[in-house]
């Protein structure tokens, strides 16, 4: 009986001691304590002592905690970029961390370029996964306005397993902006010839139709510039190009669908399509890009002075 009482007392004492010690422990995440240290990737690899995957998992959890605890995790681009760099150096065969970086490394141009560096590493180790190329192309287009690079990146994803068909039309649009309509039309005709089904064929035929409309619209743009140079003012309507004693054009080029050319928000468009053939950058992203470039120019200027 005495032995049972002693054992019970010992258990109670252990529980109390454990609770006391645990209560005095700092159990907050390291990122909350501000004590998160991120080693250089090459140092982490040397010190892993063969436990590369285990150490990669540790730093991956730290990156997830940063996103979970920060109100604006994209503002911690340097920290997140360093963590994912370590993770993917230690275990380059991982999958999701590459796209995780693309999602959260968007706070400034340096962060986006770091994400692109990591995505290229992902492409190297997962060459058949179209998603890493898609995120890279999106960053090049949406954040950096590098249309030619985006088109080249996305074109590399088109034939990969699981790649959506809309990538083909997106690449064509990017080429129409960066490489000219002839390049876009050639690319689209190749896609049309290899179309896997009638639905894809219809999409490519529609895109080719838009290219033809854009050719005529660009003729009108050129005539509009000549009008401004001649008259010192802009046109009020598209018909101004063929009116007056010395018209810029003898007649308007035909709208391919038999509709009209109109001015909408200052742009000459077909009344049938109501838009121009171009990939569009979100206005917010355009403004952000301008801020990044201005900040870079200011930094460069202060360094030179």
C-alpha positions, 0 to 999 in steps of 0.5 A: 500500500505504502509503495502504491502511495509513493508511486502515485506521489511520484507521478503527481510530482512528475506531472507538476514538474513537467507543467512547471517547466513547460509553462516557463518554456518559450513555445512561440515560433522562432519567426515570432521571436525574431530569432530565425536564422537562415544560413547560406544554402551551401553552408546548410548543405555542408552542415546537414551531414547527410540529413539533407531532406530532414533539414529541408523539411525544417526550413520549409516549416519555418517558411510556412510559419512566416506566411502563417504569422505575417499579415503581409508575408510578401513584405518578407521577401528576403527572408522567404526567398532565403528559406526556399533557396535553402529548402530547394538546395538541400532537396531540389526534388521537392515540388510545391516550394517552388510555386510557393515562392512564386506566390509569396515573393511579389513584394518588389522586383528583387523578390520576383526575380528571386522567385524566378530563379527558384522556378528555373531550378524547379524546371531543371529538376521537374522538366515535365511539369508545365506549372513551374513554367507557367508561374515563371512566364506569368511573373515575366509578363505580369510583374516584369513586363518582359513579354518576349521572355514570357512568350518563350517560357510559356511556349516551352510548357505547351507540349508538356503533360496536362498543359491547358490549351489556352496557353497556346493562345496566350503565347500567340498574343504575347508574340503579337505584342513582342514579335509582331503579328506575322510571328503570331499568325505563323505560330497560330497556323502551326497550332491550327494544323496540329489541333487535337479536336474541333474545339481547339481548332475553333479557338485557333481560327478565332485567334487568327480572325482577331489577328486579321482585324488587328492588322487593319486596326494598326493601319488605322493607328498609323493613319491617326498619327499622320492625321495628328501630325498634319492637323495638330490635333487628334481625331474625334471619330475614325471617319475623320481619317477620310474626310476633309479637303486633304484626307489621310486615307482615300477610304477606311480599310474594311472591317473583316466582319462587315461591321464598323471602326469606332473609337472606344476610350481613345482606342480604335477598335472593331465594333464587332470585337470591341477590343484589340489583339494584345495581352493586357497587364493589370493596371495595378501591376503596371503601377507597381512595376513603375514604382519598382523601377523608380526605386531602383533608379533612385538607389542607383542614383544615390550610389553614383553620387 
